[in-house]
Amino acid sequence: MTARVPALIVHGGAGADPAEGRDELRNGIREAVLAGWVRLTAGGTALDAVESAVRSLEAHPRFNAGRGAVLNAAGEIELDAAIMEGDRLRCGAVGAVTRIAHPVTLARKVLEDGRHVLLVGDGALAFARQAGMPECDPAELITERQRRRYLERAAPGTVGAVALDLRGTIAAATSTGGTAGKLPGRVGDSALIGCGTYAESALGGVSCTGDGEAIIRAVLGRRALDALKALNDPAHAAQVAADVLVQEGGGQGGLILLDWRGRVGWAHSTPLMPIGWISPAHPDPIIPF
């Protein structure tokens, strides 16, 4: 690919509560943007950048991914994640994962292994052990906030990132705890390539968030890039995709887009979707919420 100006955009989920601590959300988004940007400006790949950004959000207790994820109907945490590199459409994903604090890193190991795209449940955990990934006590991932909200069936949320590196490669990653009160074993859109996550370096990358079943029905990630190709405007394409989610998918949510030029776009149908982005023209993260 031709050399490009790097860029990075991240989101913290379309289920964010606008009444709860925007400053904490902004700080978490800023930390994630800077974590990814450090990798890009040091010559790292787009995959490095989105993994680092998403790992930062997985470690933050206010986001529905990793530590701080919502609880399923059994009162447990099961995590989904995917990562994709747009040059050769390499991708990896995991679903219904337990005992792993950073499922985005496990998804990258699936990508690099190359034999499969999606591993779930006990098979994903066995692969993690073979790959030497550290395990954690599942209780370490449960926050008091999510324990309190367990019976409230809180709105769904997700975290994600899309990056363009100096080589012109685009990568996208998404990670989530899913929907509060979901049935054990449920896998949502985040782990499904073309639904919650997609990247194609000649066009762009996308990470989606919201009602997972609706995003799956609409195949929203791929549809968003089709809109980007037709409209050549990330902001317009993102809004079109958000409308598709509501009108055809029958659900609520949002998405972030980054095109091959480094232009960003985002849209959501929910009250709040924390996002942040950065580029050489804007070296301090833009946090527009």
DRENKOLTOR-599633 format. One line per 3 residues: number of its first residue (from 1); for each residue x, y, z of N, C-alpha, C, O. Coordinates in pm, whole numbers, plus 50000, padded with zeros to 5 digits. Example, Ala and Ser with C-alpha at 12.3 -4.5 7.8 and 13.67 -1.06 7.14 Angstrom:
2
1) 51319 49431 50780 51230 49550 50780 51320 49670 50780 51424 49668 50846; 51285 49775 50708 51367 49894 50714 51290 50003 50787 51341 50114 50804 .
END
This chain:
289
1) 50083 49880 50000 50000 50000 50000 50087 50125 50000 50201 50124 50046; 50031 50234 49947 50101 50362 49945 50106 50421 50085 50013 50404 50163; 50216 50492 50117 50229 50553 50248 50115 50652 50273 50074 50724 50182 .
4) 50065 50653 50393 49953 50739 50430 49986 50818 50557 50082 50788 50628; 49904 50918 50582 49909 50989 50708 49832 50906 50810 49717 50871 50784; 49891 50872 50924 49822 50784 51019 49701 50853 51083 49695 50975 51091 .
7) 49608 50773 51129 49490 50823 51198 49432 50710 51283 49456 50592 51257; 49357 50748 51385 49299 50651 51478 49170 50707 51534 49163 50824 51569; 49068 50623 51541 48942 50661 51606 48898 50546 51696 48915 50429 51659 .
10) 48843 50578 51812 48797 50475 51906 48656 50510 51954 48613 50625 51946; 48585 50408 52003 48454 50433 52065 48443 50353 52192 48511 50252 52212; 48354 50401 52280 48334 50336 52409 48196 50277 52427 48156 50246 52539 .
13) 48122 50260 52316 47994 50191 52323 47873 50282 52315 47869 50388 52378; 47774 50239 52237 47653 50318 52220 47557 50304 52338 47454 50370 52341; 47591 50220 52436 47505 50204 52553 47548 50289 52671 47495 50273 52781 .
16) 47643 50380 52650 47691 50463 52760 47577 50548 52817 47495 50602 52742; 47575 50560 52948 47470 50636 53017 47512 50783 53025 47611 50814 53091; 47438 50874 52960 47478 51016 52964 47466 51079 53101 47518 51188 53124 .
19) 47398 51012 53193 47383 51067 53328 47494 51026 53422 47498 51072 53536; 47585 50940 53377 47689 50887 53465 47828 50932 53422 47882 50879 53325; 47886 51026 53491 48028 51059 53483 48092 51073 53347 48173 50989 53308 .
22) 48055 51177 53272 48116 51196 53141 48266 51218 53150 48341 51177 53061; 48311 51283 53256 48454 51309 53269 48532 51178 53275 48639 51166 53215; 48479 51081 53347 48546 50951 53356 48549 50883 53219 48649 50822 53183 .
25) 48440 50893 53145 48436 50836 53010 48536 50907 52919 48607 50842 52843; 48539 51039 52926 48634 51115 52842 48777 51076 52873 48858 51057 52781; 48809 51063 53001 48946 51025 53038 48980 50886 52985 49091 50863 52937 .
28) 48884 50793 52994 48908 50659 52943 48929 50658 52792 49016 50587 52742; 48850 50735 52721 48865 50744 52575 48999 50808 52540 49069 50761 52451; 49034 50914 52610 49163 50981 52584 49279 50885 52604 49371 50881 52522 .
31) 49277 50809 52713 49384 50713 52740 49394 50609 52628 49503 50570 52587; 49279 50564 52579 49279 50463 52473 49334 50521 52342 49412 50456 52273; 49292 50642 52309 49342 50707 52187 49494 50721 52194 49564 50690 52098 .
34) 49543 50768 52307 49687 50789 52320 49763 50656 52319 49874 50649 52267; 49704 50551 52377 49769 50420 52376 49788 50370 52234 49893 50316 52200; 49687 50388 52150 49700 50348 52010 49791 50439 51931 49866 50393 51845 .
37) 49784 50568 51960 49862 50666 51884 50012 50649 51908 50092 50666 51816; 50049 50615 52030 50190 50589 52060 50244 50480 51970 50356 50490 51920; 50166 50376 51947 50211 50267 51861 50223 50314 51716 50320 50281 51648 .
40) 50125 50391 51669 50129 50437 51530 50246 50529 51505 50318 50513 51406; 50268 50626 51592 50373 50725 51570 50513 50666 51590 50612 50725 51546; 50521 50551 51655 50650 50483 51670 50676 50388 51553 50774 50313 51554 .
43) 50590 50392 51453 50608 50306 51337 50538 50173 51346 50558 50085 51262; 50454 50156 51449 50381 50031 51465 50273 50015 51359 50242 50109 51286; 50217 49897 51353 50115 49867 51253 49978 49912 51303 49958 49940 51421 .
46) 49884 49917 51209 49746 49946 51247 49692 49841 51343 49614 49873 51433; 49732 49714 51323 49691 49610 51417 49743 49639 51558 49669 49624 51656; 49869 49681 51568 49924 49717 51699 49841 49827 51764 49812 49823 51883 .
49) 49805 49926 51682 49735 50043 51735 49596 50008 51786 49558 50048 51896; 49519 49933 51706 49382 49903 51752 49384 49806 51870 49300 49816 51959; 49479 49713 51871 49489 49623 51986 49521 49702 52112 49460 49680 52216 .
52) 49616 49794 52104 49655 49872 52222 49541 49960 52270 49517 49971 52391; 49470 50024 52177 49358 50110 52215 49248 50029 52283 49195 50071 52386; 49214 49916 52226 49107 49834 52283 49149 49772 52416 49067 49762 52507 .
55) 49274 49730 52429 49322 49678 52557 49306 49785 52666 49270 49752 52779; 49332 49911 52634 49316 50017 52731 49171 50026 52779 49145 50044 52898; 49078 50014 52686 48937 50020 52722 48892 49893 52795 48806 49900 52883 .
58) 48949 49779 52759 48917 49655 52831 48960 49662 52977 48900 49598 53064; 49065 49738 53005 49116 49748 53141 49043 49854 53224 49061 49861 53345; 48962 49936 53158 48894 50047 53226 48758 49999 53278 48681 49941 53201 .
61) 48726 50021 53406 48603 49963 53463 48473 50027 53415 48366 49974 53443; 48479 50138 53343 48356 50203 53299 48305 50154 53164 48197 50195 53121; 48379 50069 53097 48339 50025 52963 48301 49877 52965 48356 49798 53042 .
64) 48207 49842 52880 48154 49706 52876 48244 49617 52791 48208 49576 52681; 48362 49588 52846 48460 49502 52779 48565 49467 52883 48607 49554 52960; 48610 49340 52887 48711 49303 52984 48662 49331 53126 48551 49293 53163 .
67) 48745 49398 53205 48706 49435 53340 48598 49543 53332 48620 49650 53274; 48485 49516 53388 48373 49610 53379 48264 49563 53284 48165 49634 53265; 48281 49445 53225 48180 49390 53135 48052 49355 53211 48054 49329 53332 .
70) 47941 49355 53138 47813 49320 53199 47807 49170 53230 47885 49092 53176; 47714 49133 53316 47697 48994 53357 47586 48928 53276 47487 48992 53241; 47604 48800 53247 47500 48726 53175 47392 48679 53272 47394 48714 53390 .
73) 47298 48598 53223 47186 48555 53307 47229 48470 53425 47156 48458 53523; 47347 48410 53415 47400 48329 53525 47487 48410 53620 47547 48354 53712; 47494 48541 53598 47576 48626 53683 47724 48615 53655 47806 48644 53741 .
76) 47759 48573 53533 47899 48554 53495 47934 48647 53377 47847 48703 53312; 48064 48660 53353 48113 48741 53241 48159 48647 53129 48238 48556 53152; 48109 48671 53007 48156 48604 52887 48186 48713 52784 48104 48801 52761 .
79) 48303 48706 52724 48353 48815 52641 48367 48775 52496 48402 48662 52464; 48340 48871 52407 48357 48854 52263 48454 48960 52212 48459 49071 52266; 48531 48927 52109 48620 49026 52048 48659 48981 51909 48657 48862 51877 .
82) 48696 49078 51826 48746 49048 51692 48847 49154 51653 48844 49267 51703; 48936 49117 51563 49035 49209 51509 49059 49172 51363 49060 49054 51327; 49079 49273 51278 49092 49247 51135 49190 49344 51073 49192 49463 51106 .
85) 49272 49292 50983 49369 49372 50907 49326 49374 50761 49299 49270 50702; 49318 49495 50704 49251 49512 50577 49332 49489 50452 49275 49496 50343; 49462 49463 50462 49541 49438 50340 49505 49304 50278 49473 49295 50159 .
88) 49510 49200 50359 49483 49065 50311 49357 49004 50374 49333 48884 50364; 49278 49090 50438 49154 49048 50504 49181 48941 50609 49097 48854 50633; 49298 48947 50673 49327 48856 50783 49243 48897 50905 49228 49016 50934 .
91) 49188 48799 50974 49103 48832 51087 49104 48718 51189 49133 48603 51157; 49072 48754 51312 49060 48657 51419 48954 48704 51517 48937 48824 51537; 48884 48610 51578 48776 48646 51670 48758 48537 51775 48791 48421 51753 .
94) 48704 48579 51890 48672 48486 51997 48536 48522 52053 48496 48638 52052; 48464 48420 52103 48331 48444 52159 48309 48364 52286 48364 48256 52304; 48226 48421 52374 48189 48356 52500 48312 48311 52577 48318 48199 52628 .
97) 48411 48400 52587 48539 48369 52651 48534 48407 52799 48484 48513 52835; 48586 48320 52882 48600 48349 53025 48749 48343 53062 48830 48288 52988; 48783 48399 53177 48917 48389 53236 49025 48462 53157 49144 48444 53184 .
100) 48987 48543 53059 49083 48618 52979 49049 48766 52990 48941 48808 52949; 49140 48846 53045 49112 48987 53068 49116 49070 52941 49051 49174 52933; 49192 49024 52840 49206 49100 52717 49171 49012 52597 49260 48963 52528 .
103) 49043 48993 52571 49003 48908 52459 49049 48960 52323 49062 48882 52229; 49072 49092 52310 49121 49143 52181 49258 49086 52148 49287 49060 52031; 49341 49065 52249 49472 49005 52226 49459 48858 52189 49534 48808 52104 .
106) 49366 48788 52251 49340 48650 52213 49290 48644 52068 49329 48554 51993; 49203 48737 52029 49155 48741 51890 49272 48763 51794 49275 48704 51686; 49367 48847 51832 49483 48868 51745 49566 48740 51733 49620 48711 51627 .
109) 49576 48665 51840 49651 48539 51832 49581 48441 51739 49647 48364 51668; 49448 48441 51737 49374 48359 51642 49406 48404 51499 49429 48321 51411; 49409 48535 51476 49445 48590 51345 49584 48543 51304 49603 48494 51192 .
112) 49680 48557 51394 49818 48524 51359 49839 48374 51342 49924 48333 51263; 49763 48293 51413 49771 48149 51396 49725 48108 51256 49784 48019 51195; 49620 48172 51207 49581 48158 51068 49495 48039 51031 49448 48031 50918 .
115) 49472 47946 51124 49394 47827 51087 49244 47852 51088 49170 47793 51009; 49200 47940 51176 49057 47964 51193 49032 48114 51204 49126 48192 51220; 48906 48153 51195 48867 48293 51217 48805 48310 51355 48836 48408 51423 .
118) 48719 48218 51398 48644 48235 51521 48654 48111 51609 48625 48000 51566; 48696 48133 51735 48696 48028 51836 48609 48074 51953 48609 48192 51987; 48534 47980 52013 48441 48019 52119 48456 47929 52241 48508 47818 52233 .
121) 48408 47981 52354 48395 47903 52476 48520 47830 52520 48629 47887 52521; 48504 47704 52557 48615 47625 52608 48725 47608 52504 48843 47600 52539; 48687 47602 52377 48789 47589 52272 48877 47712 52264 48998 47701 52242 .
124) 48818 47829 52283 48896 47952 52283 48989 47957 52403 49103 48002 52393; 48939 47911 52518 49023 47910 52639 49138 47812 52624 49250 47842 52666; 49114 47697 52565 49221 47600 52541 49326 47658 52448 49446 47639 52468 .
127) 49282 47728 52346 49376 47793 52254 49458 47899 52327 49578 47911 52304; 49392 47975 52415 49464 48077 52492 49574 48013 52577 49684 48067 52587; 49543 47899 52637 49643 47831 52719 49760 47783 52633 49876 47796 52673 .
130) 49730 47729 52516 49836 47685 52425 49922 47801 52380 50042 47785 52357; 49859 47918 52367 49932 48036 52322 50007 48106 52434 50077 48204 52411; 49992 48055 52557 50064 48112 52670 50003 48238 52726 50072 48313 52796 .
133) 49876 48264 52698 49813 48383 52752 49781 48365 52900 49738 48258 52941; 49802 48469 52980 49770 48458 53122 49620 48451 53145 49543 48514 53074; 49580 48372 53245 49440 48364 53284 49419 48444 53411 49513 48472 53486 .
136) 49294 48479 53433 49261 48551 53557 49142 48484 53622 49069 48408 53558; 49122 48513 53748 49002 48470 53817 48886 48549 53758 48892 48672 53755; 48780 48483 53709 48668 48557 53651 48612 48665 53743 48561 48766 53696 .
139) 48622 48644 53874 48570 48743 53969 48646 48875 53960 48592 48980 53994; 48771 48870 53913 48850 48993 53901 48793 49087 53795 48821 49207 53797; 48715 49034 53702 48661 49116 53594 48528 49181 53631 48482 49271 53561 .
142) 48468 49137 53740 48336 49189 53779 48354 49311 53868 48418 49303 53973; 48296 49423 53827 48301 49544 53907 48175 49556 53991 48072 49497 53958; 48183 49631 54100 48066 49652 54184 47956 49724 54106 47837 49698 54129 .
145) 47994 49813 54015 47896 49884 53934 47812 49786 53852 47689 49797 53849; 47878 49692 53787 47803 49595 53708 47727 49497 53797 47620 49450 53758; 47779 49466 53912 47706 49379 54003 47575 49445 54045 47471 49380 54052 .
148) 47581 49578 54073 47459 49651 54110 47360 49657 53995 47239 49652 54016; 47413 49669 53874 47325 49685 53758 47277 49551 53702 47200 49547 53605; 47321 49444 53760 47291 49310 53707 47140 49289 53688 47096 49239 53585 .
151) 47063 49326 53789 46919 49305 53781 46848 49411 53698 46730 49396 53667; 46919 49517 53661 46857 49624 53583 46859 49595 53435 46791 49663 53358; 46937 49496 53392 46951 49464 53250 46992 49590 53173 46918 49639 53088 .
154) 47109 49640 53204 47159 49765 53147 47169 49757 52995 47175 49649 52937; 47172 49876 52932 47181 49884 52786 47311 49822 52737 47412 49826 52808; 47310 49763 52616 47432 49701 52564 47539 49802 52533 47509 49920 52510 .
157) 47662 49759 52533 47773 49847 52498 47890 49765 52449 47891 49643 52460; 47989 49834 52395 48101 49769 52328 48213 49873 52324 48188 49992 52343; 48336 49828 52299 48444 49922 52269 48507 49880 52138 48500 49764 52098 .
160) 48571 49977 52071 48633 49944 51943 48727 50051 51896 48730 50162 51951; 48806 50019 51794 48901 50113 51738 48927 50078 51592 48919 49962 51552; 48956 50182 51514 48997 50166 51375 49119 50254 51354 49122 50369 51399 .
163) 49221 50202 51285 49345 50276 51265 49395 50262 51123 49373 50161 51056; 49463 50367 51078 49536 50370 50952 49681 50395 50985 49713 50493 51051; 49771 50307 50938 49912 50327 50971 49989 50389 50856 49933 50415 50749 .
166) 50118 50413 50878 50203 50480 50780 50217 50402 50651 50249 50459 50546; 50193 50272 50657 50205 50187 50538 50077 50185 50454 50074 50125 50347; 49973 50250 50504 49846 50250 50434 49756 50135 50471 49653 50113 50407 .
169) 49792 50060 50576 49709 49948 50620 49604 49997 50719 49633 50076 50808; 49483 49949 50703 49374 49978 50796 49345 49852 50876 49343 49742 50822; 49322 49870 51006 49281 49760 51093 49167 49807 51182 49155 49926 51212 .
172) 49084 49712 51222 48972 49741 51312 48966 49634 51420 49001 49519 51396; 48920 49674 51538 48903 49578 51648 48783 49619 51731 48754 49737 51746; 48714 49519 51786 48597 49541 51870 48599 49441 51984 48639 49326 51966 .
175) 48554 49484 52102 48553 49397 52219 48432 49430 52304 48395 49547 52317; 48369 49328 52364 48248 49355 52441 48219 49246 52544 48265 49132 52532; 48144 49285 52643 48086 49189 52736 47947 49146 52691 47886 49058 52752 .
178) 47897 49207 52584 47767 49171 52531 47653 49243 52600 47670 49352 52654; 47538 49181 52599 47416 49238 52655 47393 49185 52795 47403 49064 52819; 47361 49274 52887 47334 49231 53025 47221 49131 53028 47117 49150 52964 .
181) 47240 49024 53103 47138 48922 53116 47127 48827 52999 47030 48750 52991; 47223 48830 52909 47220 48739 52793 47228 48594 52840 47279 48566 52948; 47179 48504 52757 47191 48362 52788 47337 48320 52781 47409 48366 52692 .
184) 47384 48234 52870 47520 48182 52859 47543 48120 52721 47459 48047 52670; 47658 48149 52664 47691 48097 52532 47651 48187 52418 47688 48160 52303; 47577 48295 52445 47539 48387 52338 47662 48460 52286 47744 48508 52364 .
187) 47675 48468 52154 47782 48544 52089 47716 48652 52004 47625 48623 51926; 47760 48775 52020 47700 48887 51948 47778 48926 51825 47860 48851 51773; 47748 49046 51778 47805 49095 51652 47954 49122 51659 48023 49111 51558 .
190) 48005 49157 51776 48145 49202 51786 48242 49098 51735 48345 49132 51677; 48210 48971 51757 48299 48862 51716 48274 48816 51573 48346 48730 51522; 48175 48873 51507 48138 48828 51373 48191 48925 51268 48147 49039 51259 .
193) 48288 48878 51189 48348 48960 51085 48240 48997 50983 48164 48913 50936; 48236 49126 50950 48136 49178 50857 48014 49233 50927 47937 49308 50867; 47996 49197 51054 47883 49249 51132 47932 49363 51222 47906 49480 51195 .
196) 48002 49327 51331 48050 49431 51422 48187 49485 51388 48225 49591 51438; 48262 49414 51305 48401 49450 51277 48433 49421 51131 48398 49314 51079; 48498 49517 51063 48544 49489 50926 48650 49591 50887 48646 49706 50930 .
199) 48745 49546 50802 48850 49636 50752 48891 49592 50613 48909 49473 50587; 48907 49688 50526 48956 49667 50391 49041 49789 50356 48988 49899 50340; 49171 49770 50345 49263 49883 50337 49237 49975 50218 49263 50095 50227 .
202) 49188 49922 50108 49160 50006 49992 49036 50092 50011 49008 50180 49929; 48963 50067 50117 48837 50137 50139 48827 50201 50277 48817 50323 50288; 48831 50119 50383 48818 50174 50517 48800 50065 50620 48813 49946 50590 .
205) 48771 50107 50742 48747 50013 50852 48634 50062 50939 48603 50181 50942; 48570 49968 51010 48452 50001 51089 48448 49916 51215 48489 49800 51213; 48400 49974 51324 48369 49903 51447 48231 49948 51491 48205 50068 51501 .
208) 48142 49852 51519 48003 49881 51552 47975 49853 51699 48052 49785 51767; 47863 49907 51748 47823 49892 51886 47673 49906 51896 47612 49980 51819; 47612 49835 51990 47469 49849 52009 47400 49714 52020 47458 49619 52072 .
211) 47277 49707 51971 47199 49583 51977 47261 49481 51884 47248 49491 51762; 47328 49382 51941 47406 49289 51861 47325 49210 51761 47367 49193 51646; 47209 49163 51802 47127 49085 51709 47083 49171 51590 47077 49122 51478 .
214) 47053 49298 51615 47014 49388 51506 47132 49414 51412 47114 49420 51291; 47251 49431 51469 47371 49452 51388 47399 49330 51301 47438 49343 51185; 47379 49211 51358 47398 49087 51282 47297 49079 51168 47333 49048 51055 .
217) 47171 49108 51198 47068 49101 51094 47101 49193 50977 47078 49157 50861; 47155 49310 51007 47185 49408 50902 47322 49387 50839 47354 49454 50740; 47404 49296 50892 47544 49279 50848 47607 49419 50839 47658 49459 50735 .
220) 47601 49491 50951 47621 49635 50949 47761 49679 50908 47776 49777 50835; 47864 49607 50954 48000 49649 50921 48023 49653 50771 48073 49752 50718; 47989 49545 50702 48006 49541 50557 47917 49643 50487 47958 49706 50390 .
223) 47795 49660 50538 47704 49756 50478 47759 49898 50492 47744 49980 50402; 47823 49926 50605 47881 50059 50626 47992 50087 50525 48000 50198 50472; 48076 49988 50497 48182 50009 50399 48126 50017 50258 48182 50088 50174 .
226) 48019 49948 50229 47953 49964 50099 47901 50107 50083 47913 50166 49976; 47844 50161 50191 47798 50300 50187 47914 50396 50171 47904 50495 50099; 48026 50367 50238 48144 50451 50224 48195 50451 50080 48232 50555 50027 .
229) 48196 50335 50018 48241 50326 49879 48151 50407 49786 48199 50472 49694; 48021 50402 49810 47926 50473 49723 47927 50623 49747 47910 50701 49653; 47945 50665 49871 47930 50806 49907 48061 50883 49917 48063 51005 49903 .
232) 48173 50810 49941 48304 50873 49956 48304 50981 50063 48369 51085 50049; 48231 50955 50172 48219 51051 50282 48193 50972 50410 48082 50924 50430; 48294 50958 50497 48277 50874 50616 48163 50919 50707 48092 50835 50762 .
235) 48146 51049 50724 48039 51097 50812 47902 51060 50756 47814 51014 50829; 47883 51082 50626 47756 51049 50562 47733 50898 50563 47622 50852 50592; 47837 50821 50533 47824 50676 50531 47789 50621 50669 47708 50529 50680 .
238) 47848 50677 50773 47818 50632 50909 47672 50658 50942 47607 50573 51003; 47620 50774 50903 47480 50804 50931 47386 50712 50854 47285 50666 50907; 47421 50684 50729 47341 50590 50650 47338 50454 50718 47233 50391 50728 .
241) 47455 50407 50765 47461 50277 50831 47381 50276 50961 47314 50178 50993; 47388 50385 51038 47309 50393 51161 47160 50388 51132 47084 50328 51207; 47119 50450 51021 46978 50444 50981 46939 50303 50939 46828 50257 50969 .
244) 47029 50233 50871 47004 50094 50833 46983 50008 50957 46895 49922 50959; 47065 50031 51060 47052 49954 51184 46913 49969 51244 46852 49871 51287; 46863 50092 51246 46731 50117 51305 46620 50065 51215 46529 49995 51261 .
247) 46627 50099 51087 46515 50073 50996 46509 49928 50948 46400 49873 50933; 46623 49867 50924 46625 49730 50873 46661 49629 50982 46603 49520 50988; 46757 49665 51067 46796 49573 51174 46698 49571 51289 46689 49472 51361 .
250) 46624 49681 51306 46527 49688 51414 46589 49708 51550 46533 49662 51650; 46703 49776 51556 46769 49799 51684 46837 49934 51690 46832 50011 51594; 46901 49961 51803 46970 50088 51825 47119 50064 51840 47162 49955 51878 .
253) 47198 50166 51811 47343 50153 51826 47416 50259 51748 47363 50367 51721; 47539 50227 51711 47621 50322 51638 47745 50256 51583 47762 50134 51591; 47833 50338 51525 47954 50287 51464 48055 50399 51443 48019 50517 51440 .
256) 48181 50360 51428 48286 50451 51386 48343 50402 51254 48350 50282 51228; 48384 50498 51170 48441 50468 51039 48571 50544 51020 48586 50655 51071; 48663 50484 50947 48787 50551 50907 48814 50509 50764 48816 50390 50733 .
259) 48835 50608 50673 48858 50569 50534 49007 50565 50502 49090 50599 50586; 49040 50525 50379 49179 50504 50340 49260 50633 50337 49383 50629 50334; 49192 50748 50338 49262 50877 50345 49288 50923 50489 49360 51020 50512 .
262) 49229 50853 50585 49241 50894 50724 49128 50982 50772 49136 51037 50882; 49022 50996 50693 48906 51075 50734 48817 50989 50825 48802 50869 50801; 48759 51050 50927 48678 50977 51024 48531 51013 51011 48495 51119 50960 .
265) 48449 50921 51058 48306 50943 51066 48247 50858 51176 48303 50754 51210; 48136 50902 51232 48068 50824 51334 47921 50867 51339 47886 50977 51297; 47839 50778 51389 47697 50809 51405 47638 50712 51506 47690 50601 51524 .
268) 47530 50753 51572 47463 50665 51668 47319 50709 51683 47285 50826 51664; 47234 50614 51719 47092 50642 51741 47058 50644 51889 46943 50667 51926; 47156 50621 51973 47138 50621 52118 47175 50757 52175 47233 50839 52103 .
271) 47142 50785 52301 47172 50916 52357 47321 50951 52361 47356 51069 52348; 47409 50852 52378 47552 50882 52391 47635 50766 52339 47608 50650 52369; 47738 50799 52262 47840 50703 52221 47975 50773 52235 48012 50851 52147 .
274) 48048 50748 52343 48177 50814 52360 48273 50779 52247 48293 50661 52217; 48332 50880 52185 48432 50855 52080 48547 50953 52096 48535 51058 52161; 48660 50917 52037 48775 51005 52031 48858 50970 51910 48861 50855 51867 .
277) 48926 51071 51855 49010 51043 51739 49132 51135 51738 49136 51236 51808; 49230 51097 51656 49356 51171 51653 49421 51152 51516 49403 51048 51451; 49495 51253 51474 49571 51249 51349 49682 51351 51359 49682 51432 51452 .
280) 49777 51352 51267 49883 51453 51273 49831 51596 51271 49891 51685 51331; 49719 51618 51203 49660 51753 51199 49596 51790 51332 49575 51908 51360; 49564 51690 51414 49502 51712 51545 49578 51626 51646 49526 51523 51690 .
283) 49701 51666 51684 49786 51581 51766 49739 51561 51911 49787 51472 51980; 49643 51645 51955 49580 51620 52084 49447 51553 52057 49372 51599 51971; 49414 51445 52127 49291 51373 52095 49168 51463 52093 49150 51547 52181 .
286) 49084 51444 51992 48955 51512 51982 48852 51423 52051 48834 51307 52011; 48786 51476 52153 48688 51398 52230 48554 51473 52222 48521 51549 52313; 48476 51453 52115 48359 51536 52089 48230 51486 52156 48131 51460 52088 .
289) 48232 51473 52286 48107 51440 52356 48112 51496 52497 48017 51480 52573 .
END
